[in-house]
């Protein structure tokens, strides 16, 4: 066989092998709402790396951080409709769909990581059932740090919050703004830095992590560490996309998801205090609420809890009862 023909045949074989390998690889897009250096995004990147390694490159997940592919409120629908195969979102922003998505932001119910995990375990079956009805399968959840209140001015009581331009991101934070006489403005995390810089908002409730990501010290002065609740991000997959995987790939995905959940909870437990230290180093006044301010927060919390239980009905009450029984 002439050399040129042998070379051509070898090239054809090589290209065919490459095409086969390429066709065997499944590529998924994972939209996420937070900056690439946020612990949630870093955990997702590690998860994607684990999946690719465990499947020998058969399943590759590309993480699109900082709402670069879809805005936060759009992510869940994008995954449900197959525009993306997998996604991560702050679950409580979808509380309007079902109160179970907001169980972790019932004020002062679960304010430590240990209690938050207990609440997650008793609420997980209901969350999985609701997601399944939407064509989604829960893979794992990861908490944020406990929530406090950022403001430009000092707060002595909740009356001092009247008239503030209050950033809201879910049902609970919108309702808080209404109850204290503030002006709720719905702003997702990716837009928060600009909203602060331009004065669209001058107060909000969130974690030390969101404050750090937003460079909040450039606009605001106080952080009141109320530890009102510990919200969670959920990572879920389009069920049809999951079902299309072969058995070994499914197993690798679920194993990597379990590792991501454990890593994420551990990471946030370690980072919660670190973020508050960073806010102090940047010149912010990080304080526990005064007794009068905390009393006001808790009265608001009682109202929000009653609202949630009314909307959630017997199923919601069953989750709270199971949580309190196990606490």
C-alpha positions as CSV (number, residue, x, y, z in Angstrom):
1,X,0.0,0.0,0.0
2,X,1.5,3.4,-1.0
3,X,2.6,5.6,1.9
4,X,0.2,8.4,1.0
5,X,-2.8,5.9,1.0
6,X,-1.7,4.5,4.4
7,X,-1.4,8.0,5.8
8,X,-4.9,8.9,4.5
9,X,-6.3,5.7,5.9
10,X,-4.7,6.4,9.3
11,X,-6.0,9.9,9.3
12,X,-9.5,8.7,8.5
13,X,-9.4,6.1,11.3
14,X,-8.1,8.8,13.7
15,X,-10.9,11.2,12.8
16,X,-13.5,8.5,13.1
17,X,-12.2,7.6,16.5
18,X,-12.3,11.3,17.5
19,X,-15.9,11.7,16.2
20,X,-16.9,8.6,18.2
21,X,-15.4,9.9,21.4
22,X,-17.0,13.3,20.8
23,X,-20.4,11.8,20.2
24,X,-20.0,9.7,23.3
25,X,-19.5,12.8,25.5
26,X,-22.6,14.5,27.0
27,X,-22.2,18.2,27.7
28,X,-24.6,19.9,30.2
29,X,-24.9,23.6,31.0
30,X,-25.3,24.6,34.6
31,X,-26.6,28.2,35.1
32,X,-25.9,29.7,38.5
33,X,-26.6,33.1,40.0
34,X,-23.6,34.0,42.0
35,X,-20.0,35.2,41.2
36,X,-17.4,32.6,40.3
37,X,-15.5,33.2,43.5
38,X,-18.5,32.7,45.7
39,X,-18.4,29.5,47.7
40,X,-21.5,28.2,46.0
41,X,-20.0,28.7,42.6
42,X,-16.7,27.2,43.7
43,X,-18.5,24.2,45.0
44,X,-20.3,23.8,41.7
45,X,-17.0,24.0,39.8
46,X,-15.6,21.2,42.1
47,X,-18.8,19.2,41.5
48,X,-18.4,19.5,37.7
49,X,-14.8,18.4,37.9
50,X,-15.7,15.4,40.1
51,X,-18.4,14.4,37.6
52,X,-16.1,14.6,34.6
53,X,-13.4,12.6,36.4
54,X,-15.8,10.0,37.7
55,X,-17.3,9.4,34.2
56,X,-14.0,9.5,32.4
57,X,-15.1,12.6,30.5
58,X,-18.4,11.0,29.4
59,X,-20.4,13.7,31.2
60,X,-19.1,17.3,31.1
61,X,-20.8,20.0,33.1
62,X,-20.1,23.7,32.2
63,X,-20.9,26.1,35.1
64,X,-22.1,29.5,34.0
65,X,-21.7,31.7,37.1
66,X,-23.0,35.2,38.0
67,X,-26.3,34.8,36.1
68,X,-24.4,34.9,32.8
69,X,-26.6,32.3,31.1
70,X,-30.0,32.9,32.8
71,X,-31.0,35.4,35.5
72,X,-31.7,33.8,38.9
73,X,-35.5,33.7,38.6
74,X,-35.3,32.1,35.2
75,X,-32.9,29.3,36.0
76,X,-35.5,26.8,37.4
77,X,-37.8,27.2,34.4
78,X,-34.9,26.9,32.0
79,X,-33.9,23.5,33.5
80,X,-37.5,22.3,33.6
81,X,-38.0,23.2,29.9
82,X,-34.7,21.7,28.8
83,X,-33.0,25.0,27.9
84,X,-30.3,23.9,30.4
85,X,-29.9,20.4,31.8
86,X,-29.0,21.3,35.3
87,X,-29.0,24.4,37.5
88,X,-28.6,26.0,40.9
89,X,-30.9,28.5,42.5
90,X,-31.9,30.0,45.9
91,X,-34.9,27.9,46.4
92,X,-36.9,30.4,48.4
93,X,-37.2,32.8,45.4
94,X,-39.8,30.3,44.2
95,X,-41.9,30.3,47.3
96,X,-44.8,31.7,45.4
97,X,-45.1,28.4,43.5
98,X,-45.2,26.4,46.7
99,X,-44.7,27.4,50.3
100,X,-42.4,24.3,50.8
101,X,-39.8,26.1,48.8
102,X,-39.7,28.8,51.5
103,X,-39.6,26.6,54.6
104,X,-35.9,27.4,55.3
105,X,-36.7,31.2,55.5
106,X,-39.4,30.9,58.1
107,X,-37.9,33.5,60.6
108,X,-36.0,32.2,63.6
109,X,-37.1,28.6,63.0
110,X,-33.7,27.1,62.2
111,X,-30.9,29.6,62.8
112,X,-27.8,27.3,63.3
113,X,-26.3,25.0,60.7
114,X,-27.2,21.9,62.7
115,X,-30.8,23.0,63.0
116,X,-30.9,24.0,59.3
117,X,-29.8,20.5,58.4
118,X,-32.5,19.0,60.6
119,X,-35.1,21.1,58.9
120,X,-33.7,20.2,55.5
121,X,-34.0,16.5,56.2
122,X,-37.6,16.7,57.3
123,X,-38.6,19.0,54.4
124,X,-36.6,17.2,51.7
125,X,-39.3,14.7,50.7
126,X,-41.9,17.4,50.2
127,X,-39.4,19.5,48.2
128,X,-38.4,16.5,46.0
129,X,-42.1,15.7,45.4
130,X,-42.8,19.3,44.2
131,X,-39.8,19.4,42.0
132,X,-40.6,16.0,40.5
133,X,-44.1,17.4,39.5
134,X,-42.2,20.1,37.6
135,X,-39.9,17.6,35.7
136,X,-37.0,18.2,38.0
137,X,-34.9,16.0,40.3
138,X,-33.1,17.4,43.4
139,X,-29.4,16.6,43.5
140,X,-28.2,18.5,46.6
141,X,-28.6,21.7,48.6
142,X,-26.0,24.0,50.2
143,X,-26.8,26.7,52.9
144,X,-25.8,30.3,53.1
145,X,-24.6,31.9,56.3
146,X,-27.3,33.2,58.7
147,X,-29.1,36.3,57.6
148,X,-28.7,39.8,59.0
149,X,-29.7,43.4,58.0
150,X,-27.5,45.9,56.2
151,X,-28.2,49.6,56.4
152,X,-26.7,52.9,55.8
153,X,-28.0,54.4,59.1
154,X,-28.1,53.1,62.7
155,X,-31.1,51.1,63.7
156,X,-32.3,51.3,67.3
157,X,-35.8,49.8,66.6
158,X,-37.6,48.5,63.6
159,X,-39.3,52.0,63.4
160,X,-36.0,53.3,62.1
161,X,-36.5,51.2,59.0
162,X,-39.5,53.2,57.8
163,X,-38.9,54.7,54.4
164,X,-35.7,52.7,53.6
165,X,-35.3,51.5,50.0
166,X,-35.3,47.8,50.9
167,X,-33.9,45.2,48.6
168,X,-36.2,42.1,48.4
169,X,-35.3,38.7,46.9
170,X,-38.2,36.4,48.0
171,X,-41.6,36.5,49.6
172,X,-40.3,36.9,53.1
173,X,-38.0,39.8,52.5
174,X,-40.7,41.6,50.5
175,X,-43.1,41.1,53.4
176,X,-40.5,42.4,55.9
177,X,-40.2,45.6,53.9
178,X,-44.0,46.1,53.9
179,X,-44.3,45.4,57.6
180,X,-41.6,48.0,58.6
181,X,-42.9,50.7,56.2
182,X,-39.9,50.4,53.9
183,X,-40.0,50.5,50.1
184,X,-39.4,46.9,48.8
185,X,-37.4,46.7,45.5
186,X,-36.9,43.2,44.0
187,X,-33.2,42.9,43.2
188,X,-31.4,39.6,42.6
189,X,-27.8,39.1,43.7
190,X,-26.1,39.7,40.4
191,X,-27.7,43.2,40.2
192,X,-27.2,44.1,43.8
193,X,-23.8,45.9,43.5
194,X,-25.1,48.3,40.9
195,X,-28.3,48.8,42.9
196,X,-26.3,49.8,45.9
197,X,-23.9,52.0,44.0
198,X,-26.7,53.9,42.3
199,X,-28.8,54.2,45.5
200,X,-31.7,52.1,44.2
201,X,-31.6,50.3,47.5
202,X,-30.0,51.4,50.8
203,X,-30.9,48.5,53.0
204,X,-31.3,44.7,52.7
205,X,-31.3,41.4,54.5
206,X,-28.8,38.8,53.5
207,X,-25.7,36.9,54.6
208,X,-22.2,38.0,55.1
209,X,-21.3,36.3,51.8
210,X,-23.7,38.4,49.7
211,X,-22.5,41.5,51.4
212,X,-18.9,40.6,50.7
213,X,-19.6,39.7,47.0
214,X,-21.4,43.1,46.6
215,X,-18.7,45.2,48.3
216,X,-21.4,46.5,50.5
217,X,-18.9,48.6,52.6
218,X,-18.6,51.0,49.6
219,X,-22.3,52.0,50.1
220,X,-23.6,51.0,53.6
221,X,-22.3,51.2,57.1
222,X,-24.0,48.7,59.4
223,X,-24.6,45.0,59.5
224,X,-27.0,43.8,62.3
225,X,-26.3,40.1,62.8
226,X,-29.9,39.0,63.5
227,X,-29.3,35.4,62.4
228,X,-33.0,35.3,61.2
229,X,-32.7,32.2,59.0
230,X,-30.3,30.1,56.9
231,X,-31.5,30.0,53.3
232,X,-30.3,27.2,50.9
233,X,-29.4,26.9,47.3
234,X,-30.7,23.8,45.5
235,X,-29.0,22.1,42.6
236,X,-31.4,20.1,40.4
237,X,-31.4,18.3,37.1
238,X,-33.9,18.0,34.3
239,X,-35.4,14.5,35.0
240,X,-35.5,13.6,31.3
241,X,-31.9,14.5,30.9
242,X,-31.0,12.4,33.9
243,X,-33.0,9.4,32.7
244,X,-31.1,9.6,29.3
245,X,-27.8,8.8,31.1
246,X,-26.6,5.3,31.4
247,X,-26.5,3.6,34.8
248,X,-22.8,4.2,35.6
249,X,-23.0,7.9,34.7
250,X,-26.1,8.3,36.8
251,X,-24.3,6.7,39.7
252,X,-21.3,8.9,39.3
253,X,-23.5,12.0,39.1
254,X,-25.3,11.1,42.3
255,X,-22.1,10.2,44.1
256,X,-20.5,13.5,43.1
257,X,-23.7,15.3,44.2
258,X,-23.5,13.8,47.7
259,X,-19.9,14.9,48.0
260,X,-20.8,18.4,46.8
261,X,-23.5,18.6,49.5
262,X,-21.2,17.6,52.3
263,X,-18.4,19.8,51.1
264,X,-20.8,22.8,50.7
265,X,-22.2,22.5,54.2
266,X,-18.8,22.2,55.7
267,X,-17.5,25.2,53.7
268,X,-20.2,27.5,54.7
269,X,-19.9,26.5,58.3
270,X,-16.3,27.7,58.1
271,X,-16.9,30.8,56.0
272,X,-19.8,32.3,58.0
273,X,-17.5,33.9,60.6
274,X,-14.8,34.7,58.0
275,X,-17.2,36.9,56.0
276,X,-18.2,38.9,59.1
277,X,-14.5,39.4,59.9
278,X,-14.0,40.7,56.4
279,X,-16.8,43.2,56.7
280,X,-15.3,44.5,59.9
281,X,-11.9,44.8,58.2
282,X,-13.5,46.9,55.5
283,X,-14.8,49.3,58.1
284,X,-18.3,48.1,58.5
285,X,-20.0,48.1,62.0
286,X,-21.0,44.5,62.6
287,X,-23.2,44.4,65.6
288,X,-25.8,42.2,67.3
289,X,-29.2,43.9,67.3
290,X,-30.1,45.8,70.5
291,X,-32.8,44.1,72.6
292,X,-35.4,46.6,71.3
293,X,-34.4,46.0,67.7
294,X,-34.3,42.2,68.1
295,X,-37.7,42.3,69.8
296,X,-39.1,44.1,66.7
297,X,-37.4,41.6,64.4
298,X,-39.0,38.7,66.3
299,X,-42.5,40.2,66.2
300,X,-42.1,40.5,62.5
301,X,-40.9,36.9,62.4
302,X,-44.0,35.8,64.3
303,X,-46.2,37.5,61.6
304,X,-44.2,35.9,58.8
305,X,-44.4,32.5,60.4
306,X,-48.1,32.7,60.8
307,X,-48.4,33.8,57.1
308,X,-46.3,30.8,56.0
309,X,-48.3,28.3,58.0
310,X,-51.5,29.7,56.7
311,X,-50.3,29.3,53.1
312,X,-48.6,25.9,53.6
313,X,-51.6,24.4,55.4
314,X,-51.5,20.9,57.0
315,X,-48.5,19.8,54.9
316,X,-46.4,22.7,56.2
317,X,-47.5,22.2,59.7
318,X,-46.5,18.6,59.5
319,X,-42.9,19.7,58.4
320,X,-42.7,22.1,61.3
321,X,-44.0,19.5,63.8
322,X,-41.5,16.9,62.6
323,X,-38.7,19.4,62.8
324,X,-39.6,20.4,66.4
325,X,-40.1,16.8,67.4
326,X,-36.5,16.0,66.3
327,X,-34.9,19.1,67.8
